[in-house]
Amino acid sequence: MATIADLLGNTSGDDSIYDIIRLRNKLAGNQEAQDILGPMDHQAFARQVMIDSPTYMKPIRALGLAVAIPGYEAAKALHLTDRDNMTSNPSLASILSGYKGLMQGVIK
């Protein structure tokens, strides 16, 4: 039987958001995998939001993400968000990865 490491391969938060989402879909229902992929997804999402933002919008988007990143994790912890078989548990790692992605997107 394949381990989570085997299923994830060399996946990291530096991968495309679309690659990570495909992997989350493939591993739907596997909570351990979702908890590993969650921080990677948050990093890739925040990075992509910043990269896709026009230069004049980057400060506003960065401020919005700076609030939304921990806010989303808090909402998950308080069960204020819908959960499905591709939702990770709330974690500090997801918050830190989200901020890492935000900074990666700012400097690109």
N, CA, C and O atoms as CSV, one atom per row, in Angstrom:
chain,resi,resn,atom,element,x,y,z
A,1,MET,N,N,0.840,-1.181,0.000
A,1,MET,CA,C,0.000,0.000,0.000
A,1,MET,C,C,0.885,1.243,0.000
A,1,MET,O,O,1.892,1.294,0.705
A,2,ALA,N,N,0.508,2.240,-0.788
A,2,ALA,CA,C,1.292,3.461,-0.902
A,2,ALA,C,C,1.144,4.312,0.358
A,2,ALA,O,O,0.066,4.401,0.945
A,3,THR,N,N,2.243,4.930,0.756
A,3,THR,CA,C,2.208,5.848,1.893
A,3,THR,C,C,1.798,7.235,1.402
A,3,THR,O,O,1.757,7.488,0.198
A,4,ILE,N,N,1.499,8.116,2.327
A,4,ILE,CA,C,1.166,9.491,1.961
A,4,ILE,C,C,2.335,10.110,1.213
A,4,ILE,O,O,2.138,10.810,0.219
A,5,ALA,N,N,3.546,9.860,1.682
A,5,ALA,CA,C,4.736,10.405,1.011
A,5,ALA,C,C,4.804,9.924,-0.437
A,5,ALA,O,O,5.157,10.696,-1.329
A,6,ASP,N,N,4.473,8.670,-0.674
A,6,ASP,CA,C,4.484,8.140,-2.045
A,6,ASP,C,C,3.436,8.851,-2.897
A,6,ASP,O,O,3.691,9.183,-4.054
A,7,LEU,N,N,2.261,9.080,-2.325
A,7,LEU,CA,C,1.181,9.728,-3.065
A,7,LEU,C,C,1.500,11.180,-3.387
A,7,LEU,O,O,1.145,11.686,-4.451
A,8,LEU,N,N,2.172,11.839,-2.457
A,8,LEU,CA,C,2.472,13.254,-2.641
A,8,LEU,C,C,3.707,13.487,-3.500
A,8,LEU,O,O,3.834,14.532,-4.137
A,9,GLY,N,N,4.605,12.531,-3.520
A,9,GLY,CA,C,5.828,12.693,-4.305
A,9,GLY,C,C,6.617,13.898,-3.827
A,9,GLY,O,O,6.846,14.063,-2.629
A,10,ASN,N,N,7.031,14.736,-4.762
A,10,ASN,CA,C,7.815,15.921,-4.429
A,10,ASN,C,C,6.955,17.179,-4.361
A,10,ASN,O,O,7.463,18.282,-4.565
A,11,THR,N,N,5.690,17.035,-4.084
A,11,THR,CA,C,4.780,18.171,-4.044
A,11,THR,C,C,5.198,19.134,-2.940
A,11,THR,O,O,5.558,18.720,-1.838
A,12,SER,N,N,5.145,20.425,-3.254
A,12,SER,CA,C,5.440,21.446,-2.252
A,12,SER,C,C,4.577,22.668,-2.536
A,12,SER,O,O,3.892,22.732,-3.556
A,13,GLY,N,N,4.616,23.623,-1.639
A,13,GLY,CA,C,3.873,24.858,-1.817
A,13,GLY,C,C,4.389,25.693,-2.971
A,13,GLY,O,O,3.761,26.677,-3.363
A,14,ASP,N,N,5.538,25.302,-3.518
A,14,ASP,CA,C,6.081,26.014,-4.673
A,14,ASP,C,C,5.443,25.540,-5.973
A,14,ASP,O,O,5.655,26.142,-7.026
A,15,ASP,N,N,4.664,24.465,-5.904
A,15,ASP,CA,C,3.981,23.949,-7.089
A,15,ASP,C,C,2.822,24.860,-7.466
A,15,ASP,O,O,2.390,25.699,-6.676
A,16,SER,N,N,2.334,24.684,-8.668
A,16,SER,CA,C,1.181,25.432,-9.158
A,16,SER,C,C,-0.040,25.133,-8.302
A,16,SER,O,O,-0.232,24.003,-7.853
A,17,ILE,N,N,-0.856,26.141,-8.081
A,17,ILE,CA,C,-2.107,25.953,-7.335
A,17,ILE,C,C,-2.965,24.893,-8.017
A,17,ILE,O,O,-3.660,24.125,-7.351
A,18,TYR,N,N,-2.915,24.854,-9.336
A,18,TYR,CA,C,-3.739,23.899,-10.082
A,18,TYR,C,C,-3.256,22.464,-9.872
A,18,TYR,O,O,-4.071,21.545,-9.792
A,19,ASP,N,N,-1.940,22.263,-9.783
A,19,ASP,CA,C,-1.401,20.928,-9.508
A,19,ASP,C,C,-1.805,20.463,-8.113
A,19,ASP,O,O,-2.164,19.302,-7.918
A,20,ILE,N,N,-1.745,21.367,-7.154
A,20,ILE,CA,C,-2.103,21.014,-5.787
A,20,ILE,C,C,-3.601,20.702,-5.685
A,20,ILE,O,O,-3.990,19.758,-4.998
A,21,ILE,N,N,-4.426,21.476,-6.352
A,21,ILE,CA,C,-5.869,21.208,-6.333
A,21,ILE,C,C,-6.175,19.854,-6.966
A,21,ILE,O,O,-7.009,19.104,-6.460
A,22,ARG,N,N,-5.500,19.541,-8.077
A,22,ARG,CA,C,-5.705,18.221,-8.699
A,22,ARG,C,C,-5.348,17.106,-7.722
A,22,ARG,O,O,-6.055,16.102,-7.634
A,23,LEU,N,N,-4.263,17.282,-6.994
A,23,LEU,CA,C,-3.840,16.266,-6.029
A,23,LEU,C,C,-4.834,16.187,-4.864
A,23,LEU,O,O,-5.134,15.095,-4.381
A,24,ARG,N,N,-5.340,17.325,-4.415
A,24,ARG,CA,C,-6.353,17.311,-3.348
A,24,ARG,C,C,-7.600,16.576,-3.810
A,24,ARG,O,O,-8.191,15.811,-3.047
A,25,ASN,N,N,-8.008,16.804,-5.065
A,25,ASN,CA,C,-9.167,16.085,-5.605
A,25,ASN,C,C,-8.904,14.587,-5.661
A,25,ASN,O,O,-9.766,13.782,-5.308
A,26,LYS,N,N,-7.719,14.224,-6.102
A,26,LYS,CA,C,-7.347,12.810,-6.224
A,26,LYS,C,C,-7.356,12.127,-4.855
A,26,LYS,O,O,-7.707,10.953,-4.741
A,27,LEU,N,N,-6.967,12.872,-3.822
A,27,LEU,CA,C,-6.865,12.296,-2.479
A,27,LEU,C,C,-8.040,12.694,-1.585
A,27,LEU,O,O,-7.928,12.671,-0.359
A,28,ALA,N,N,-9.161,13.056,-2.200
A,28,ALA,CA,C,-10.363,13.422,-1.437
A,28,ALA,C,C,-10.730,12.296,-0.479
A,28,ALA,O,O,-10.711,11.121,-0.845
A,29,GLY,N,N,-11.059,12.665,0.733
A,29,GLY,CA,C,-11.441,11.675,1.732
A,29,GLY,C,C,-10.281,11.188,2.585
A,29,GLY,O,O,-10.499,10.536,3.607
A,30,ASN,N,N,-9.051,11.491,2.183
A,30,ASN,CA,C,-7.873,11.093,2.955
A,30,ASN,C,C,-7.456,12.294,3.799
A,30,ASN,O,O,-6.741,13.176,3.323
A,31,GLN,N,N,-7.905,12.325,5.050
A,31,GLN,CA,C,-7.688,13.503,5.899
A,31,GLN,C,C,-6.211,13.767,6.145
A,31,GLN,O,O,-5.787,14.922,6.178
A,32,GLU,N,N,-5.432,12.724,6.315
A,32,GLU,CA,C,-3.989,12.914,6.540
A,32,GLU,C,C,-3.362,13.644,5.350
A,32,GLU,O,O,-2.570,14.569,5.527
A,33,ALA,N,N,-3.723,13.223,4.148
A,33,ALA,CA,C,-3.197,13.864,2.946
A,33,ALA,C,C,-3.684,15.305,2.847
A,33,ALA,O,O,-2.913,16.194,2.487
A,34,GLN,N,N,-4.968,15.548,3.166
A,34,GLN,CA,C,-5.521,16.906,3.102
A,34,GLN,C,C,-4.818,17.823,4.095
A,34,GLN,O,O,-4.590,18.997,3.799
A,35,ASP,N,N,-4.471,17.299,5.271
A,35,ASP,CA,C,-3.778,18.112,6.273
A,35,ASP,C,C,-2.353,18.450,5.836
A,35,ASP,O,O,-1.813,19.487,6.221
A,36,ILE,N,N,-1.751,17.586,5.041
A,36,ILE,CA,C,-0.419,17.872,4.497
A,36,ILE,C,C,-0.527,18.851,3.331
A,36,ILE,O,O,0.279,19.773,3.204
A,37,LEU,N,N,-1.523,18.642,2.491
A,37,LEU,CA,C,-1.689,19.494,1.306
A,37,LEU,C,C,-2.245,20.877,1.629
A,37,LEU,O,O,-2.003,21.825,0.881
A,38,GLY,N,N,-2.980,21.009,2.720
A,38,GLY,CA,C,-3.600,22.282,3.079
A,38,GLY,C,C,-2.624,23.455,3.100
A,38,GLY,O,O,-2.857,24.452,2.418
A,39,PRO,N,N,-1.532,23.359,3.869
A,39,PRO,CA,C,-0.582,24.469,3.882
A,39,PRO,C,C,0.014,24.758,2.501
A,39,PRO,O,O,0.244,25.917,2.154
A,40,MET,N,N,0.263,23.715,1.721
A,40,MET,CA,C,0.796,23.910,0.366
A,40,MET,C,C,-0.211,24.667,-0.497
A,40,MET,O,O,0.149,25.562,-1.261
A,41,ASP,N,N,-1.465,24.291,-0.358
A,41,ASP,CA,C,-2.550,24.933,-1.103
A,41,ASP,C,C,-2.652,26.412,-0.713
A,41,ASP,O,O,-2.785,27.277,-1.579
A,42,HIS,N,N,-2.588,26.693,0.578
A,42,HIS,CA,C,-2.702,28.072,1.050
A,42,HIS,C,C,-1.532,28.922,0.551
A,42,HIS,O,O,-1.714,30.082,0.181
A,43,GLN,N,N,-0.337,28.342,0.543
A,43,GLN,CA,C,0.834,29.057,0.033
A,43,GLN,C,C,0.669,29.361,-1.448
A,43,GLN,O,O,0.862,30.496,-1.883
A,44,ALA,N,N,0.314,28.352,-2.208
A,44,ALA,CA,C,0.175,28.519,-3.659
A,44,ALA,C,C,-0.964,29.483,-3.993
A,44,ALA,O,O,-0.848,30.283,-4.921
A,45,PHE,N,N,-2.063,29.408,-3.239
A,45,PHE,CA,C,-3.202,30.295,-3.492
A,45,PHE,C,C,-2.814,31.752,-3.247
A,45,PHE,O,O,-3.050,32.610,-4.098
A,46,ALA,N,N,-2.225,32.032,-2.093
A,46,ALA,CA,C,-1.852,33.416,-1.763
A,46,ALA,C,C,-0.837,33.955,-2.774
A,46,ALA,O,O,-0.928,35.105,-3.203
A,47,ARG,N,N,0.124,33.117,-3.148
A,47,ARG,CA,C,1.121,33.535,-4.146
A,47,ARG,C,C,0.436,33.886,-5.460
A,47,ARG,O,O,0.740,34.915,-6.063
A,48,GLN,N,N,-0.484,33.038,-5.907
A,48,GLN,CA,C,-1.144,33.254,-7.192
A,48,GLN,C,C,-2.023,34.501,-7.172
A,48,GLN,O,O,-2.082,35.237,-8.156
A,49,VAL,N,N,-2.703,34.738,-6.059
A,49,VAL,CA,C,-3.521,35.948,-5.940
A,49,VAL,C,C,-2.641,37.181,-6.116
A,49,VAL,O,O,-3.014,38.120,-6.818
A,50,MET,N,N,-1.485,37.175,-5.483
A,50,MET,CA,C,-0.601,38.340,-5.579
A,50,MET,C,C,-0.001,38.469,-6.975
A,50,MET,O,O,0.094,39.578,-7.501
A,51,ILE,N,N,0.400,37.375,-7.573
A,51,ILE,CA,C,0.985,37.426,-8.922
A,51,ILE,C,C,-0.045,37.930,-9.924
A,51,ILE,O,O,0.290,38.702,-10.823
A,52,ASP,N,N,-1.282,37.506,-9.777
A,52,ASP,CA,C,-2.336,37.889,-10.717
A,52,ASP,C,C,-2.860,39.306,-10.498
A,52,ASP,O,O,-3.640,39.810,-11.306
A,53,SER,N,N,-2.441,39.945,-9.418
A,53,SER,CA,C,-2.924,41.290,-9.110
A,53,SER,C,C,-2.156,42.338,-9.909
A,53,SER,O,O,-0.934,42.252,-10.029
A,54,PRO,N,N,-2.861,43.323,-10.454
A,54,PRO,CA,C,-2.156,44.434,-11.090
A,54,PRO,C,C,-1.307,45.158,-10.042
A,54,PRO,O,O,-1.653,45.169,-8.860
A,55,THR,N,N,-0.223,45.747,-10.464
A,55,THR,CA,C,0.706,46.396,-9.539
A,55,THR,C,C,0.003,47.366,-8.600
A,55,THR,O,O,0.287,47.380,-7.402
A,56,TYR,N,N,-0.898,48.167,-9.119
A,56,TYR,CA,C,-1.556,49.164,-8.277
A,56,TYR,C,C,-2.476,48.540,-7.225
A,56,TYR,O,O,-2.835,49.207,-6.255
A,57,MET,N,N,-2.868,47.260,-7.403
A,57,MET,CA,C,-3.750,46.579,-6.450
A,57,MET,C,C,-2.993,45.744,-5.420
A,57,MET,O,O,-3.580,45.310,-4.429
A,58,LYS,N,N,-1.707,45.515,-5.642
A,58,LYS,CA,C,-0.955,44.623,-4.750
A,58,LYS,C,C,-1.017,45.031,-3.279
A,58,LYS,O,O,-1.202,44.158,-2.431
A,59,PRO,N,N,-0.869,46.326,-2.928
A,59,PRO,CA,C,-0.948,46.662,-1.494
A,59,PRO,C,C,-2.310,46.339,-0.882
A,59,PRO,O,O,-2.388,45.869,0.253
A,60,ILE,N,N,-3.362,46.587,-1.620
A,60,ILE,CA,C,-4.711,46.314,-1.111
A,60,ILE,C,C,-4.928,44.807,-0.974
A,60,ILE,O,O,-5.455,44.342,0.037
A,61,ARG,N,N,-4.524,44.053,-1.984
A,61,ARG,CA,C,-4.673,42.588,-1.924
A,61,ARG,C,C,-3.823,42.004,-0.799
A,61,ARG,O,O,-4.261,41.091,-0.098
A,62,ALA,N,N,-2.607,42.528,-0.625
A,62,ALA,CA,C,-1.730,42.028,0.435
A,62,ALA,C,C,-2.369,42.263,1.803
A,62,ALA,O,O,-2.336,41.384,2.664
A,63,LEU,N,N,-2.941,43.428,2.001
A,63,LEU,CA,C,-3.605,43.733,3.264
A,63,LEU,C,C,-4.807,42.805,3.475
A,63,LEU,O,O,-5.015,42.283,4.570
A,64,GLY,N,N,-5.578,42.612,2.430
A,64,GLY,CA,C,-6.725,41.714,2.526
A,64,GLY,C,C,-6.320,40.289,2.874
A,64,GLY,O,O,-6.937,39.653,3.729
A,65,LEU,N,N,-5.289,39.795,2.215
A,65,LEU,CA,C,-4.811,38.440,2.508
A,65,LEU,C,C,-4.226,38.349,3.916
A,65,LEU,O,O,-4.391,37.337,4.597
A,66,ALA,N,N,-3.548,39.402,4.345
A,66,ALA,CA,C,-2.943,39.388,5.678
A,66,ALA,C,C,-3.998,39.175,6.760
A,66,ALA,O,O,-3.719,38.584,7.802
A,67,VAL,N,N,-5.201,39.658,6.506
A,67,VAL,CA,C,-6.312,39.469,7.447
A,67,VAL,C,C,-7.036,38.153,7.172
A,67,VAL,O,O,-7.408,37.437,8.101
A,68,ALA,N,N,-7.231,37.841,5.897
A,68,ALA,CA,C,-8.010,36.650,5.528
A,68,ALA,C,C,-7.309,35.341,5.876
A,68,ALA,O,O,-7.969,34.359,6.217
A,69,ILE,N,N,-5.992,35.315,5.795
A,69,ILE,CA,C,-5.266,34.059,6.037
A,69,ILE,C,C,-5.539,33.522,7.449
A,69,ILE,O,O,-5.999,32.388,7.575
A,70,PRO,N,N,-5.277,34.282,8.503
A,70,PRO,CA,C,-5.600,33.734,9.836
A,70,PRO,C,C,-7.111,33.680,10.084
A,70,PRO,O,O,-7.593,32.832,10.836
A,71,GLY,N,N,-7.850,34.591,9.447
A,71,GLY,CA,C,-9.300,34.595,9.622
A,71,GLY,C,C,-9.941,33.314,9.131
A,71,GLY,O,O,-10.851,32.781,9.766
A,72,TYR,N,N,-9.464,32.821,7.995
A,72,TYR,CA,C,-10.013,31.583,7.448
A,72,TYR,C,C,-9.715,30.404,8.370
A,72,TYR,O,O,-10.581,29.560,8.604
A,73,GLU,N,N,-8.501,30.347,8.889
A,73,GLU,CA,C,-8.151,29.252,9.803
A,73,GLU,C,C,-8.985,29.336,11.082
A,73,GLU,O,O,-9.420,28.312,11.609
A,74,ALA,N,N,-9.208,30.553,11.579
A,74,ALA,CA,C,-10.049,30.722,12.771
A,74,ALA,C,C,-11.478,30.273,12.480
A,74,ALA,O,O,-12.106,29.606,13.302
A,75,ALA,N,N,-11.982,30.644,11.309
A,75,ALA,CA,C,-13.346,30.231,10.932
A,75,ALA,C,C,-13.448,28.713,10.849
A,75,ALA,O,O,-14.453,28.135,11.262
A,76,LYS,N,N,-12.410,28.063,10.316
A,76,LYS,CA,C,-12.429,26.589,10.278
A,76,LYS,C,C,-12.431,26.020,11.694
A,76,LYS,O,O,-13.160,25.071,11.984
A,77,ALA,N,N,-11.615,26.599,12.576
A,77,ALA,CA,C,-11.519,26.095,13.953
A,77,ALA,C,C,-12.850,26.250,14.692
A,77,ALA,O,O,-13.192,25.434,15.548
A,78,LEU,N,N,-13.589,27.297,14.356
A,78,LEU,CA,C,-14.881,27.556,15.003
A,78,LEU,C,C,-16.055,26.905,14.259
A,78,LEU,O,O,-17.218,27.116,14.603
A,79,HIS,N,N,-15.726,26.114,13.239
A,79,HIS,CA,C,-16.729,25.406,12.438
A,79,HIS,C,C,-17.706,26.365,11.759
A,79,HIS,O,O,-18.901,26.087,11.660
A,80,LEU,N,N,-17.180,27.491,11.294
A,80,LEU,CA,C,-17.999,28.481,10.591
A,80,LEU,C,C,-17.927,28.318,9.078
A,80,LEU,O,O,-18.600,29.038,8.341
A,81,THR,N,N,-17.124,27.387,8.621
A,81,THR,CA,C,-16.980,27.142,7.187
A,81,THR,C,C,-17.535,25.761,6.854
A,81,THR,O,O,-17.592,24.873,7.705
A,82,ASP,N,N,-17.931,25.605,5.625
A,82,ASP,CA,C,-18.353,24.289,5.159
A,82,ASP,C,C,-17.136,23.394,5.045
A,82,ASP,O,O,-16.069,23.833,4.616
A,83,ARG,N,N,-17.299,22.147,5.427
A,83,ARG,CA,C,-16.212,21.180,5.311
A,83,ARG,C,C,-16.622,20.127,4.297
A,83,ARG,O,O,-17.782,19.723,4.222
A,84,ASP,N,N,-15.645,19.697,3.523
A,84,ASP,CA,C,-15.883,18.594,2.611
A,84,ASP,C,C,-14.722,17.621,2.749
A,84,ASP,O,O,-13.910,17.742,3.667
A,85,ASN,N,N,-14.644,16.670,1.850
A,85,ASN,CA,C,-13.594,15.657,1.972
A,85,ASN,C,C,-12.246,16.149,1.428
A,85,ASN,O,O,-11.306,15.367,1.290
A,86,MET,N,N,-12.161,17.439,1.123
A,86,MET,CA,C,-10.893,18.013,0.669
A,86,MET,C,C,-10.502,19.220,1.523
A,86,MET,O,O,-9.747,20.079,1.066
A,87,THR,N,N,-11.002,19.294,2.742
A,87,THR,CA,C,-10.699,20.400,3.633
A,87,THR,C,C,-9.707,19.937,4.684
A,87,THR,O,O,-9.897,18.903,5.326
A,88,SER,N,N,-8.646,20.714,4.852
A,88,SER,CA,C,-7.677,20.387,5.896
A,88,SER,C,C,-8.165,20.920,7.230
A,88,SER,O,O,-8.994,21.828,7.288
A,89,ASN,N,N,-7.647,20.351,8.282
A,89,ASN,CA,C,-7.939,20.866,9.616
A,89,ASN,C,C,-7.206,22.194,9.792
A,89,ASN,O,O,-6.169,22.404,9.163
A,90,PRO,N,N,-7.719,23.092,10.629
A,90,PRO,CA,C,-7.035,24.357,10.847
A,90,PRO,C,C,-5.652,24.123,11.458
A,90,PRO,O,O,-5.460,23.232,12.285
A,91,SER,N,N,-4.696,24.950,11.024
A,91,SER,CA,C,-3.344,24.759,11.547
A,91,SER,C,C,-2.521,26.038,11.441
A,91,SER,O,O,-2.774,26.896,10.595
A,92,LEU,N,N,-1.553,26.139,12.302
A,92,LEU,CA,C,-0.593,27.235,12.248
A,92,LEU,C,C,0.236,27.124,10.968
A,92,LEU,O,O,0.616,28.137,10.381
A,93,ALA,N,N,0.512,25.901,10.542
A,93,ALA,CA,C,1.284,25.695,9.308
A,93,ALA,C,C,0.573,26.315,8.105
A,93,ALA,O,O,1.226,26.874,7.224
A,94,SER,N,N,-0.754,26.222,8.059
A,94,SER,CA,C,-1.500,26.822,6.952
A,94,SER,C,C,-1.396,28.344,6.982
A,94,SER,O,O,-1.291,28.985,5.936
A,95,ILE,N,N,-1.426,28.914,8.174
A,95,ILE,CA,C,-1.291,30.370,8.296
A,95,ILE,C,C,0.095,30.814,7.833
A,95,ILE,O,O,0.223,31.739,7.031
A,96,LEU,N,N,1.119,30.153,8.339
A,96,LEU,CA,C,2.492,30.530,7.973
A,96,LEU,C,C,2.750,30.327,6.486
A,96,LEU,O,O,3.423,31.141,5.853
A,97,SER,N,N,2.222,29.251,5.932
A,97,SER,CA,C,2.392,28.995,4.500
A,97,SER,C,C,1.646,30.033,3.669
A,97,SER,O,O,2.128,30.447,2.615
A,98,GLY,N,N,0.483,30.451,4.136
A,98,GLY,CA,C,-0.249,31.499,3.440
A,98,GLY,C,C,0.555,32.789,3.388
A,98,GLY,O,O,0.620,33.441,2.347
A,99,TYR,N,N,1.165,33.157,4.504
A,99,TYR,CA,C,2.002,34.364,4.533
A,99,TYR,C,C,3.247,34.208,3.657
A,99,TYR,O,O,3.691,35.160,3.016
A,100,LYS,N,N,3.794,33.007,3.640
A,100,LYS,CA,C,4.952,32.761,2.766
A,100,LYS,C,C,4.557,32.963,1.308
A,100,LYS,O,O,5.288,33.600,0.549
A,101,GLY,N,N,3.418,32.430,0.917
A,101,GLY,CA,C,2.929,32.599,-0.455
A,101,GLY,C,C,2.653,34.052,-0.772
A,101,GLY,O,O,2.951,34.516,-1.873
A,102,LEU,N,N,2.084,34.781,0.187
A,102,LEU,CA,C,1.823,36.202,-0.008
A,102,LEU,C,C,3.133,36.923,-0.344
A,102,LEU,O,O,3.193,37.704,-1.294
A,103,MET,N,N,4.166,36.657,0.433
A,103,MET,CA,C,5.468,37.322,0.208
A,103,MET,C,C,6.089,36.887,-1.112
A,103,MET,O,O,6.681,37.706,-1.815
A,104,GLN,N,N,5.961,35.605,-1.457
A,104,GLN,CA,C,6.482,35.142,-2.752
A,104,GLN,C,C,5.811,35.881,-3.893
A,104,GLN,O,O,6.465,36.265,-4.862
A,105,GLY,N,N,4.513,36.081,-3.781
A,105,GLY,CA,C,3.776,36.782,-4.827
A,105,GLY,C,C,4.128,38.253,-4.902
A,105,GLY,O,O,4.132,38.834,-5.987
A,106,VAL,N,N,4.419,38.857,-3.782
A,106,VAL,CA,C,4.781,40.279,-3.764
A,106,VAL,C,C,6.099,40.502,-4.497
A,106,VAL,O,O,6.244,41.482,-5.227
A,107,ILE,N,N,7.050,39.608,-4.309
A,107,ILE,CA,C,8.381,39.836,-4.891
A,107,ILE,C,C,8.503,39.329,-6.330
A,107,ILE,O,O,9.529,39.553,-6.973
A,108,LYS,N,N,7.483,38.657,-6.840
A,108,LYS,CA,C,7.548,38.179,-8.233
A,108,LYS,C,C,7.104,39.249,-9.180
A,108,LYS,O,O,7.090,39.034,-10.392
